[in-house]
């Protein structure tokens, strides 16, 4: 690469993957510009502020702290250079009914005692379960996720094939958990991350018990100030390296000539690029921004993808304190499997949904006024459903009724801030395919090289990154996706 005239890289989207790719490429000496359609960076991890309340609009769980440490270390930083990270204890609370809940402790000895109390003899099995999960985590995070997965050839390695069997790619999460535990409360706790991986426990590979290791061993954390503090840290890092972020700049089309990007049209004018990294919604870029001749896939291909859930969200501010809840609260007082079926098997608005409530003001005084609470209600729903105000309000009443009945806290008359967010908002703000919130489902047929390709096959100087390609959905995988995409761009110019 000629340092006097570094190649010009355009990145579409300032989400985690886009920001990650931008900093790696800028550090490598490229000129990098991010085009972001919204008025703030962060993608789904934007913030919304109203009347003294500050809401994280999307991700609210900080898991896999090692991924963040490794990312910032690439640039000589630590997360603590930017934000104060606090481990939550308990990590979260699970409600099984009125006055029936379980707090999941951060301390391993306390966790083992909890398992033993609910199922005598299970503490020994928990140790074995988590030892396996740790192995899967280390293999998965060390040997799988940093592969661009262009083709199966990357995985034809006898050592890796043996490890694929040992991390149980071909066993279901449901069978794996039930091999160790019988107590329904423990099973629900261990299967809950699967709800956000985009499939039932029966259809999710047991490899994903590595998420239980991330949860129970590595812990649940919170960056003081909220999840958007990660975005601010990434933006600061990128800008220190010379990355330019253009907000309110929506890409309208990507024009090519002879299989190379020739022009990027936006609402703010045209941009030229030597290489494009698309961190916006993959399906939108593939089907809307590119001409038919340049697309990787057909509409039929996309329609057959199994998507992770969307969400119905409510951002709620109260003028009272709420006793008896934790920072993270899971309401599992209804049938887990029926709600999963309403999302994945026969998609419809659920009759008796599970839901989740975050109360970040339990940990952070800066996200709500002195005598208020900051609440985030989330109900997983199938993507592609009809979305309207009446339906949203119906489910808000349903969740609030159950929240009040189960916790004994009457908050309905104390709500001073309220905003809903669902399928139509995901589509409008992120061009999200079918209004999904979490990307592709992590079923075996959509793992690694079975995911939509990172490489734009018909456009030589373009790659995709983010939750619809490798390694998958979630904040840590998005950070990694950006790094992998950046590595492929660097290889492209070295090969040239």
RAGI-V118410 format. One line per field, one symbol per residue. ss: DSSP state (a for helix, b for strand, c for the rest). psi: psi as a letter, one per 30 degrees, with the letter a starting at -180 (. if undefined). burial: # if it has 24 or more other C-alpha atoms within 12 Angstrom, else .. A space follows every 50 residues. Layout:
BEGIN
ss->???
psi->???
burial->???
END
This chain:
BEGIN
ss->ccaaaccbbbbbcccaaaaaaaaaaaacccbbbbbcccccccaaacbbbb ccbbbbcccccbccaaaaaaaaacccccaaacccbbbccccbbbbbbccb bbbbcccaaaaaaaaaaacccaaaaaaaaaaaaaaaaaaaaaaacccccc caaaaccaaaaaaaaacccccbaaaaaaaacccaaaaaaaaaaaaccccc cccbbaaaaaaaaaaaacccbbbccccaaaaaaaaaaaaacccbbbcccc bbbbbbbccbbbbbbbccbbbcccbbbbcccaaaaaaaaccaaaccccaa aaaaccbccbbbbbbbbbcccccccccbbbbccccaaaaaaaaacccccc ccccbbbbbaaaccaaacccccbbbbbbbbbcccccccaaaaaaaaaaaa aaaaaaaccccaaabbbbbbbcaaaaaaaaccaaaccccbccbaaacaaa ccccbccccccbbbccccccccccaaaaaaaaaaaaaaaaaaaaac
psi->kjffikkjkkkjkhaeeeeeeeeeeeefgljkkkjkflgllfbfhllkkk hfkjkkfckfkjlhfeeeeeefffgglleffeljkkkkjlelkkkfakgj lkkjlekeeeeeeeeeefjkffeeeeeeefeeeeeeeeeefefefgkfhe lfffgijeeeeeeeefghfgkleeeeeffekfkeeeeeeffefeeffgll fffkkfegfffeeedfeflklkjkflffeeeeeeeeeeeefgkkjjlhjk keljklkhgkkfkjklfgalklkfkkjjglkeeeeefeflleffkellee eeffkjlllakjkkjkklglljlglaekkkjhfljeeeeeefeeeiklkl eilllkkkifffejfgglleglkjkjkkjklklglkkleeeeeefeeeee eeeeeefgkjfeggkfkkklkaeeeeeeeghkkgglfgbkkhlefhkbff lkkekjfgjehklllafgakfalleeeeeeeeeeeeeeeeeeeee.
burial->......################################.##########. .##################.##.##..##..##.#############... ######.#..##.##......##..##.##.##########.######## ....#.......##..############.###.################# #######################################.#.#####.## ######...#######....#####################..####... ....##################..##########.#########..#### .#############..###..##############.#....#..##..## .###.##...##..#############.################.##### ######.#################################..#...
END
